[in-house]
């Protein structure tokens, strides 16, 4: 099986170029820049032809290959199914906005969090993705869609902070001006609330935008929705997020999947105020996706009514646009559909 270049640092490429191929060290800088411009090895025209040929015998540029692309015309959302070298299918999404193009990446194959409202954890965790597999999602999408990626969100399949070292390496490469050159302010990481991971980010000064999957301010309710609540109770998670806010100077976002008759009550609004009313954080209200988990679709207007309850309590809240519903863009949905069809 061939190895891959995406995900390697400049120092790692220097070692390969000089030790494996006995090329001068400056070739590594050329190789590094080509890889993070999303180029295949045979397109790296300032490298000697014999070097390229030797390199292609052992390496590919990317860690993944594209299997299929689905496009939603009304929102210009595109979902990509990608295959790893050990034949695992993962998902990534391209979201086009007026201000730029954002890629939502997966950090694990599957997920071990088993949140009730999410499809990506239905079959559990297969394995962590490498930094090369994570960054290849961005490179391949940029290449195939012909776009410059300006924003990255780590909100695909998996819990990023349970794959901390590879995610950290990916973020450094994404931010490196000689690699993807994406501002740290334009990278957002979503977590269920893995407290040790949040504290590692503080220690490492890995100050991306942090988004907490909150979904309920009440311990018993959140525990039923999200098993991670058992190890990391919501009150303790909020304390860690407050520490992150103080250290990073980044405003927190709290993701809240609104489920009619469960977490949209006055009691939940009151408890949410007690929990985060001291914060300047933003609550991002998400309309539950009926195809992604254990809950039915909401009646129209449920999110708007709950937002009014939060507004009255002085909680900053916004409604997330529902993008990609026609192409199963919720985490895990398209992969599940593809695998079901493949098995038939």
RAWOCOR-V101958 format. One record per backbone hydrogen bond with DSSP energy under -0.5 kcal/mol. CO is the residue of the C=O (numbers start at 1). NH is the residue of the N-H. Records with the same first field share a line. If there is no record, write none. Layout:
BEGIN
CO->NH / NH
END
This chain:
BEGIN
3->60
5->8
9->13
10->14
11->15
12->16
13->17
14->18
15->19 / 20
16->20 / 21
17->23
24->27
25->28 / 29
26->30
27->31
28->32
29->33
30->34
31->35
32->36
34->37 / 39
35->38
40->43
41->44
43->45
44->47
48->52
49->53
50->54
51->55
52->56
53->57
54->57 / 58
55->58 / 59
58->3
60->5
61->6
63->85
65->83
68->81
70->79
71->73
72->75 / 76 / 77
77->72
78->94
79->70
80->82 / 92
81->67 / 68
82->90
83->65
84->87
88->84
90->82
92->80
93->95 / 104
94->78 / 96
95->97 / 102
97->100
100->97
101->150 / 151
102->95
103->105 / 153
104->93
105->156
107->129
108->110
109->126 / 127
113->227
115->118
116->294
119->122
121->124
124->111
127->109
130->134
131->135
132->63 / 136
133->137
134->137 / 138
135->139
136->140
137->141
138->142
139->143
140->144
141->145
142->146 / 147
147->149
148->101
151->103
152->188
153->105 / 155
154->190
157->107 / 108
158->160
159->162
160->163
161->164
163->167
164->168
165->169
166->170
167->171
168->172
169->173
170->174
171->175
172->176
173->180 / 181
174->182
176->179 / 181
181->183
183->186
184->187
186->152
187->209
188->154
189->211
190->160
191->213
193->195
194->197 / 198
195->199
196->200
197->201
198->202
199->203
200->204
201->205 / 206
202->205
205->207
206->208
209->189
210->253
211->191 / 213
212->214 / 255
214->216
217->219
218->222
219->223
220->224
221->225
222->226
225->116
226->229
227->230 / 231
228->232
233->236 / 237
234->238
235->239
236->240
237->241
238->242
239->243
240->244
241->245
242->246
243->247
244->248
245->249
252->282
253->212 / 255
254->284
255->214 / 215
256->258 / 286
258->260 / 288
259->262 / 263
265->269
266->270
267->271
268->272
269->273
270->274
271->275
272->276
273->277
276->279
282->254 / 284
283->285 / 318
284->256
285->320
286->258
288->290
289->292
299->302
301->305
302->306
303->307
304->308
305->309
306->310
307->311
308->312
309->313
310->313 / 315
311->314
314->316
316->283
318->285 / 320
321->323
324->327 / 329
325->328
328->334
330->333 / 334
331->119 / 120
332->336
333->337
334->338
335->339
336->340
337->341
338->342
339->343
340->344
END
